[in-house]
Amino acid sequence: MTTNEPGRGIGHLADRYWEFLLERDPLLRIRQGLAVETLPGFSLAEAEERARFAEGVLERLRLLDGAEASGADADTAAFLAGLAGQELRTLRCYWLTPAVTPYRLFPLSQYADAVLRPFRFAEPPDVERYLALVRELSRVVGSIGDKAAEQAARGFRVPAPALPGARATAVGLRAATAERVEVGEDRLGGLGPAGRGRLLDGVRRLVDAELLPAFDRLLAVVDDPDYLSEAPRTVGWAGYEGGEEAYREFVRTHTGDDGTSPERLHELGREQCRELAERMREVRAGLGFPGSEEEFHERLRSEPRLYARTAEEVEARFRRYLDRLAPLLPRWFAVLPAAPYGLARLDRALEAGMTFGYYEQPTPADPVGRYRYNGSGLDRRSLLGAASLIYHELAPGHHFHLARQAENRSLPQLRREVAEFGAFNEGWAEYAAGLGWEMGLYDDPWDAYGRLAQERFTAQRLVVDTGLNLGTMSLERARGFMRANSTEGEAQIASDLLRYSTDLPGQALSYRAGYLEFVRLRVRAEREAGAGFDARAFHEAVLGGGGLPFPALWRRVARELGEPQGNHK
């Protein structure tokens, strides 16, 4: 690699980063149709290994800096720097990042569902491969317990209000994981009697001797009387030694590393909530409702048009919104994803634990992007925000970003397959859902109200996430603010507040903070182009390079649209 060949050097570096991740990430390997041999754990040694690699990437980028990479190479350099920077922040915050909270334990469910349950046995060596993966899963569970124990010794414990939920999640995963690693007869077609016996006996021994004991050691940490007595009674990262600095690092990762402080995000959230509350009041007035917001929201709970009787009705509602969108898309997008998109219900076993659903990317085996919707509890599941939800999750939201990115062969494979910039991911999806205003997709006042309610829900997160973690809001005060600025029930409010303040600090900021960044980006593009502004060209400038850190995205859009490349703030 030479500094006078920046494109070649940066491309090679992107390939090395891709190979590094592909070797360690089982979900990436599955998407590529590759066998999974190991599972990433939660140990300090693994975090340090990743950080060393990231520091090496940054050092190579520094050596290449004098070569002044341009165009797509500059985008790739920024992508690499952003990805490596996040890895270094992960290590810096290692001891202040929880291990046993619900969202942090979610990878265990992913490993069981995505790696072990689909495993098929075509030949005898597959038996040993599978047993090795069960052993790997036991090691990962053990690494979580080890980290939690060492954190407690260092003074970091999950706050008392979150401990019951954390423990319940671990207990549930203990039972579910043991069940999921068991192998049914329908998966054993390629094995003879001896191989079947060796597999079934081996799995039982590993579950009893390694997997369940690893879970028990993990549970013993949070069940220890000293842990319980010394767990913080209040929530938020400001309560930990070094916690405020760690929270600022989390915010940088989750909001796009554009330098906006948590304090400014807090004030922006308050301003946004006030503006959106006024717009919601105007919609209520247009519906002929003279009462208070609280009274209107009580009415929403019994409004027949907002509830479906069957899962098929839920899907039909989403489909009608997508049918309205489809003929409008060519007026707003110069390039549409090649992969089609559609709808499918969630696995019934997952519905109780998921509030909504999730977007499922196309794969070579199943080349359709889908929104997997929740079809359970329909008497309590309002469809008020269904239009906003489907435009965010599917089209022109996540599907237009992720499918286009995966299909873009001009990008290095790393940039096609990795989507680690949360504020871009969620910010684009929120911006895309917001395009419905311009497209006329919220002309029904109920859909309009649902979209505004969703916008205010993401805006209030800017207030409560920062307030709780900077120590300026108590849990009770944050609950009152969220209650006043969302249509969520008490149980969901309680769950969300613990998510922000004890589990995933800063992550919930990515939705509204990212949305506002896309809005600012478009305002600049409109100002520079004047009457010649072309939304199709703007959207292609944004999506044509895939996900990027925001400072790099601003430079890319200015370059693609022929704008001056100055400071975006």
C-alpha positions in Angstrom: 0.0 0.0 0.0 1.4 3.4 -0.9 0.1 6.8 0.1 0.0 8.0 -3.5 -2.7 5.4 -4.3 -5.4 6.3 -1.8 -8.2 4.5 -3.6 -6.3 1.2 -3.7 -5.2 1.6 -0.1 -8.6 2.5 1.2 -10.3 -0.3 -0.8 -7.8 -2.8 0.6 -8.4 -1.6 4.1 -12.2 -1.9 3.7 -11.6 -5.5 2.5 -9.5 -6.3 5.6 -12.2 -4.8 7.9 -14.8 -6.9 6.2 -12.7 -10.1 6.6 -12.2 -9.3 10.2 -15.9 -8.9 10.9 -16.9 -11.8 8.8 -14.6 -14.1 10.8 -16.3 -13.1 14.1 -20.0 -12.2 13.3 -22.2 -15.2 13.0 -25.1 -13.2 11.5 -22.9 -11.8 8.8 -21.7 -15.4 8.0 -25.3 -16.7 7.8 -26.2 -13.9 5.3 -23.2 -15.0 3.2 -24.2 -18.7 3.3 -21.1 -19.5 5.4 -20.7 -22.0 8.2 -20.6 -20.6 11.7 -17.7 -21.9 13.8 -17.5 -19.5 16.7 -19.8 -17.1 18.6 -18.6 -13.7 19.9 -18.6 -13.3 23.7 -18.6 -10.4 26.1 -15.1 -10.7 27.5 -12.6 -7.9 27.9 -10.1 -9.8 25.8 -12.5 -9.9 22.8 -13.3 -6.2 23.2 -9.6 -5.4 23.3 -8.9 -7.5 20.2 -11.5 -5.6 18.3 -10.2 -2.3 19.5 -6.6 -3.1 18.5 -7.8 -3.9 15.0 -9.8 -0.6 14.9 -6.8 1.3 16.1 -4.7 -0.2 13.4 -7.3 0.8 10.8 -7.3 4.4 12.1 -3.5 4.4 11.9 -3.5 3.3 8.3 -6.1 6.0 7.5 -3.8 8.6 9.1 -1.0 7.4 6.8 -3.3 7.7 3.8 -4.6 11.1 4.8 -2.0 13.0 2.9 -3.1 11.4 -0.4 -6.4 13.3 -0.2 -8.9 10.6 -1.1 -11.9 11.9 -3.0 -15.3 10.8 -4.1 -16.4 7.3 -3.1 -12.9 6.7 -1.6 -13.5 9.6 0.8 -16.8 8.1 1.7 -15.2 4.7 2.4 -12.5 6.3 4.5 -15.1 8.1 6.6 -17.1 4.9 7.0 -14.0 3.1 8.2 -13.1 5.9 10.6 -16.6 6.0 12.0 -16.8 2.2 12.4 -13.4 2.0 14.1 -14.2 5.0 16.3 -17.3 3.3 17.6 -15.2 0.2 18.4 -12.8 2.2 20.5 -15.6 3.9 22.3 -17.0 0.4 23.1 -13.8 -0.5 24.8 -13.5 2.8 26.7 -17.0 2.2 28.1 -16.6 -1.5 28.6 -16.9 -1.5 32.4 -19.8 1.0 32.2 -21.8 -1.0 29.7 -24.2 -3.4 31.4 -24.1 -7.1 30.7 -27.2 -8.6 32.2 -30.0 -6.3 31.1 -32.7 -7.4 28.7 -31.4 -5.8 25.5 -27.8 -6.7 26.3 -28.9 -10.4 26.7 -30.7 -10.4 23.3 -27.7 -11.8 21.4 -28.2 -15.1 23.2 -31.6 -15.4 21.7 -30.2 -14.5 18.3 -27.5 -17.1 18.5 -30.0 -19.8 19.4 -32.6 -18.8 16.8 -30.3 -17.8 13.9 -27.4 -20.2 14.3 -28.5 -23.3 16.2 -32.2 -23.8 15.4 -31.7 -23.8 11.6 -28.7 -26.1 11.8 -29.2 -29.1 9.6 -27.2 -32.4 9.8 -26.2 -33.6 6.3 -23.1 -35.7 7.3 -21.5 -37.1 10.4 -18.9 -34.2 10.9 -21.9 -31.9 11.4 -22.4 -33.6 14.8 -19.1 -32.3 16.2 -19.7 -28.9 14.6 -23.0 -28.6 16.4 -21.7 -29.8 19.7 -18.8 -27.2 19.4 -21.4 -24.5 18.9 -23.4 -25.5 22.0 -20.1 -25.4 23.9 -19.4 -21.9 22.4 -22.8 -20.7 23.5 -22.1 -21.9 27.1 -18.8 -20.0 26.9 -20.6 -16.8 25.8 -23.1 -17.1 28.7 -20.2 -17.6 31.0 -18.5 -14.5 29.7 -21.6 -12.4 30.6 -21.6 -13.7 34.1 -17.9 -13.1 34.5 -18.3 -9.5 33.3 -21.2 -8.8 35.6 -19.3 -10.2 38.6 -16.2 -8.0 37.7 -18.4 -5.0 37.2 -19.9 -5.5 40.7 -16.4 -5.7 42.2 -15.7 -2.3 40.4 -18.9 -0.7 41.8 -21.1 -0.9 38.7 -24.4 -2.7 39.3 -27.7 -2.7 37.5 -30.0 -0.3 39.4 -32.6 -1.8 41.7 -35.6 -0.7 39.6 -34.3 -2.7 36.7 -33.2 -5.9 38.5 -36.5 -7.7 38.5 -36.7 -7.3 34.7 -33.1 -8.3 34.2 -33.4 -11.4 36.3 -36.7 -12.4 34.6 -35.0 -12.1 31.2 -32.1 -14.3 32.3 -34.4 -16.9 33.8 -36.5 -17.0 30.6 -33.5 -17.3 28.4 -32.1 -20.1 30.6 -35.2 -22.2 29.9 -35.7 -21.1 26.3 -32.0 -21.6 25.3 -31.8 -25.1 26.8 -34.9 -25.9 24.8 -33.7 -24.3 21.5 -30.4 -26.2 21.4 -32.2 -29.5 21.6 -32.4 -31.2 18.2 -35.7 -32.5 16.8 -36.0 -35.6 14.7 -37.0 -33.6 11.7 -33.5 -32.2 11.5 -31.5 -35.5 11.6 -32.2 -36.8 8.1 -28.5 -37.0 7.1 -27.4 -39.0 10.2 -27.4 -42.7 10.9 -28.4 -44.2 14.2 -24.8 -43.9 15.7 -24.6 -40.2 14.7 -28.0 -39.5 16.1 -27.2 -41.0 19.4 -23.9 -39.2 19.7 -25.6 -35.9 18.9 -28.6 -36.2 21.2 -26.5 -37.6 24.1 -23.9 -34.9 23.5 -26.4 -32.1 23.5 -28.0 -33.3 26.8 -24.6 -33.6 28.5 -23.5 -30.1 27.4 -26.8 -28.6 28.5 -26.6 -30.2 31.9 -22.9 -29.8 32.5 -22.1 -26.5 30.8 -25.0 -24.4 29.5 -27.4 -24.5 32.5 -24.5 -24.0 35.0 -23.3 -21.0 33.1 -26.7 -19.4 33.4 -26.9 -20.4 37.0 -23.5 -18.6 37.7 -24.8 -15.6 35.9 -28.0 -15.5 38.0 -26.0 -16.1 41.2 -24.3 -12.7 40.5 -27.5 -10.7 40.5 -29.0 -12.8 43.3 -26.1 -12.2 45.6 -27.4 -10.3 48.7 -24.5 -7.9 48.5 -25.4 -7.1 44.9 -29.0 -6.5 45.8 -28.2 -4.3 48.8 -25.6 -2.2 47.0 -27.4 -1.8 43.6 -28.2 1.9 43.0 -31.7 3.0 44.0 -31.8 5.6 41.3 -31.3 5.2 37.6 -29.1 7.0 34.9 -25.4 7.0 34.1 -24.6 10.1 36.0 -24.9 8.1 39.2 -21.9 6.0 38.3 -18.3 7.1 38.7 -17.2 8.2 35.2 -20.8 7.6 34.1 -21.5 11.0 32.6 -18.4 10.8 30.4 -19.4 7.3 29.3 -22.9 8.6 28.5 -21.5 11.3 26.3 -19.6 8.6 24.4 -22.8 6.6 24.0 -24.5 9.7 22.6 -21.8 10.2 20.1 -22.2 6.7 18.8 -26.0 6.8 18.6 -26.5 10.2 17.2 -24.0 10.1 14.3 -20.9 11.6 16.0 -21.8 15.1 14.8 -20.9 16.9 18.0 -24.4 17.9 19.2 -24.3 17.8 23.0 -26.8 15.9 25.2 -27.8 19.2 26.7 -28.7 20.6 23.3 -30.6 17.5 22.3 -32.6 17.8 25.6 -33.7 21.4 24.6 -34.4 20.4 21.0 -36.6 17.6 22.4 -38.6 20.1 24.5 -39.0 22.5 21.6 -40.1 19.7 19.3 -42.7 18.3 21.8 -44.2 21.8 22.1 -44.5 22.3 18.4 -45.9 18.8 17.8 -48.4 19.1 20.7 -49.8 22.2 18.9 -50.1 20.4 15.6 -51.9 17.5 17.3 -54.3 20.0 19.0 -55.2 21.4 15.5 -55.9 17.9 14.2 -58.2 17.2 17.2 -60.0 20.4 16.5 -60.4 19.4 12.8 -62.0 16.1 14.0 -64.5 18.2 16.0 -63.2 17.2 19.4 -63.4 20.1 21.9 -62.0 18.3 24.9 -58.5 17.9 26.3 -55.8 15.8 24.9 -56.1 13.3 27.7 -59.9 12.9 27.0 -59.2 12.4 23.3 -56.6 9.7 24.0 -59.1 8.0 26.2 -61.5 8.0 23.3 -58.8 6.5 21.1 -58.8 3.4 23.2 -62.3 2.6 22.2 -62.4 3.9 18.6 -63.4 0.9 16.4 -61.6 2.1 13.3 -58.3 1.9 15.2 -58.5 -1.8 16.0 -58.4 -5.0 13.9 -60.2 -8.2 14.7 -57.7 -10.6 13.0 -54.1 -10.6 12.0 -55.3 -10.7 8.4 -57.0 -7.4 8.9 -53.8 -5.9 10.3 -51.9 -7.0 7.2 -54.7 -5.7 4.9 -54.4 -2.3 6.6 -50.6 -2.2 6.0 -51.1 -3.3 2.4 -53.6 -0.5 1.7 -51.0 2.0 2.8 -48.3 0.5 0.7 -50.7 0.4 -2.3 -51.3 4.1 -2.0 -47.5 4.7 -1.8 -46.4 2.6 -4.8 -47.6 4.8 -7.7 -46.0 7.9 -6.1 -42.5 6.5 -5.6 -41.1 7.3 -9.1 -41.8 11.0 -8.5 -39.6 11.0 -5.4 -36.9 8.4 -6.1 -34.7 8.1 -9.2 -33.7 4.5 -8.3 -36.0 2.0 -6.6 -34.7 -1.2 -4.9 -34.5 -4.2 -7.1 -35.6 -6.4 -4.2 -39.4 -6.5 -3.7 -40.9 -5.9 -0.4 -43.8 -7.5 1.5 -45.5 -8.4 4.8 -45.5 -11.4 7.0 -46.6 -12.1 10.5 -44.0 -12.6 13.3 -43.2 -16.0 14.6 -45.9 -16.6 17.2 -43.3 -17.4 19.8 -41.8 -14.0 19.5 -45.0 -11.9 19.6 -45.4 -11.7 23.4 -41.9 -10.2 23.8 -42.0 -7.6 21.0 -44.0 -4.4 21.0 -44.3 -4.1 17.3 -42.2 -6.1 14.8 -39.1 -5.7 12.7 -37.8 -5.3 9.2 -36.2 -8.4 7.7 -33.6 -7.8 5.0 -33.6 -9.7 1.7 -31.1 -12.6 1.5 -30.0 -14.8 -1.4 -32.2 -17.6 0.0 -35.2 -15.3 0.4 -34.8 -12.1 -1.8 -37.8 -10.2 -0.4 -37.6 -7.5 2.2 -40.4 -7.9 4.7 -41.9 -6.2 7.7 -42.7 -8.9 10.2 -45.7 -7.5 12.1 -47.2 -8.4 15.4 -50.6 -10.0 15.1 -51.3 -10.7 18.8 -53.3 -8.8 21.4 -55.3 -7.0 18.8 -57.9 -5.7 21.3 -55.0 -3.7 22.9 -53.0 -3.0 19.7 -54.1 0.3 18.2 -53.5 0.9 14.5 -53.5 4.7 15.0 -49.9 4.9 13.8 -50.0 2.1 11.2 -49.4 4.4 8.2 -46.3 6.0 9.8 -45.1 2.6 11.0 -45.1 0.9 7.7 -43.6 3.8 5.8 -40.8 3.8 8.4 -40.2 0.1 8.6 -40.6 -0.9 4.9 -41.1 1.6 2.1 -39.7 4.2 1.7 -37.9 3.6 5.0 -35.6 0.7 6.0 -36.1 -1.3 2.8 -35.1 1.6 0.5 -31.9 2.1 2.6 -30.8 -1.4 3.3 -31.9 -3.1 0.1 -30.4 -0.3 -2.1 -27.2 -0.5 0.0 -26.9 -4.3 -0.4 -27.5 -4.0 -4.2 -24.9 -1.3 -4.8 -22.0 -3.2 -6.3 -19.9 0.0 -6.6 -19.5 -0.1 -2.8 -17.0 -2.4 -1.0 -18.7 -5.4 0.5 -18.2 -4.0 4.0 -20.3 -1.0 3.2 -23.0 -3.1 1.5 -23.4 -5.5 4.4 -22.7 -3.5 7.6 -25.2 -1.0 8.9 -23.7 0.2 12.2 -24.6 3.9 12.1 -27.9 3.9 14.0 -28.7 7.6 13.5 -28.5 7.1 9.7 -30.6 3.9 9.8 -33.4 5.2 12.1 -33.1 8.8 11.0 -33.6 7.9 7.3 -36.6 5.7 8.2 -38.2 8.6 10.2 -37.4 11.1 7.4 -38.9 8.6 4.9 -42.1 8.2 6.9 -42.2 12.0 7.1 -42.2 12.2 3.3 -45.8 11.0 3.6 -46.8 14.6 4.5 -45.6 15.9 1.1 -47.0 12.8 -0.7 -50.4 13.4 0.7 -50.4 10.0 2.5 -51.6 11.5 5.8 -54.6 13.3 4.4 -56.9 11.2 6.6 -56.9 13.0 10.0 -56.6 9.7 11.9 -53.4 8.9 10.0 -52.2 12.4 10.5 -52.7 12.2 14.2 -50.9 8.9 14.3 -47.9 10.3 12.5 -47.7 13.3 14.8 -48.0 11.1 17.8 -45.1 9.0 16.5 -43.0 12.1 15.9 -43.7 13.4 19.4 -42.9 10.0 20.9 -39.4 10.1 19.3 -39.0 13.7 20.3 -39.8 13.1 24.0 -37.0 10.5 24.0 -34.5 13.4 23.4 -35.8 14.8 26.7 -36.1 11.8 29.0 -33.0 9.9 27.8 -30.7 12.8 28.3 -32.5 14.0 31.4 -32.3 10.6 33.1 -28.7 10.0 32.2 -27.4 13.4 32.9 -29.1 13.3 36.3 -31.4 16.3 35.7 -34.6 14.2 35.8 -35.8 11.6 38.3 -37.5 8.5 37.1 -40.9 9.9 38.4 -40.4 13.2 36.6 -39.4 11.5 33.4 -42.5 9.3 33.7 -44.7 12.4 34.0 -43.1 14.0 30.9 -43.4 10.8 28.8 -47.0 10.3 30.0 -47.8 13.9 28.8 -46.0 13.5 25.5 -47.0 10.0 24.2 -50.0 7.8 23.8 -48.3 4.8 25.5 -49.8 2.9 28.4 -48.2 2.9 31.9 -46.6 -0.5 31.4 -44.9 0.5 28.2 -43.8 3.8 29.7 -42.2 2.0 32.7 -40.4 -0.4 30.3 -39.1 2.3 28.0 -37.8 4.5 30.8 -35.7 1.6 32.2 -34.5 0.8 28.7 -33.2 4.4 28.3 -31.7 4.7 31.8 -30.4 1.2 32.7 -29.9 -0.8 29.5 -29.3 1.1 26.2 -28.4 4.7 27.1 -28.4 7.0 24.1 -29.8 4.5 21.6 -33.3 6.0 21.7 -31.9 9.3 20.6 -31.0 8.0 17.2 -34.6 8.3 15.8 -35.4 12.0 16.3 -31.8 13.2 16.3 -31.2 11.3 13.0 -34.5 12.6 11.5 -33.6 16.2 12.4 -30.2 15.8 10.7 -31.8 14.6 7.5 -34.2 17.5 7.6 -31.4 20.0 8.0 -29.5 18.3 5.2 -32.5 18.7 2.9 -33.1 22.4 3.9 -29.5 23.2 2.9 -30.0 21.4 -0.4 -33.2 23.3 -1.1 -31.6 26.6 -0.2 -28.6 25.9 -2.5 -30.7 24.7 -5.4 -33.5 27.2 -5.1 -36.3 26.6 -7.6 -34.2 23.9 -9.3 -34.3 21.6 -6.2 -35.0 18.0 -7.3 -36.1 15.7 -4.5 -35.2 12.6 -6.6 -31.6 13.8 -7.0 -31.4 14.6 -3.3 -32.7 11.2 -2.2 -30.3 9.5 -4.6 -27.4 11.6 -3.2 -28.4 10.4 0.3 -29.1 6.7 -0.5 -26.6 6.1 -3.3 -23.7 5.8 -1.0 -25.3 3.7 1.7 -25.2 4.5 5.4 -22.5 7.0 6.5 -21.6 9.0 9.6 -23.4 12.4 9.3 -20.3 14.6 8.7 -19.4 12.4 5.7 -23.0 12.3 4.5 -23.1 16.1 4.4 -19.9 16.1 2.3 -21.2 13.4 0.0 -24.5 15.2 -0.7 -22.8 18.5 -1.3 -20.4 16.7 -3.8 -23.2 14.8 -5.6 -25.4 17.9 -5.9 -22.6 20.3 -6.8 -22.9 22.4 -3.6 -20.2 24.2 -1.7 -18.7 21.8 0.9 -18.6 24.0 4.0 -19.5 23.4 7.7 -22.9 21.8 7.9 -23.8 23.3 11.3 
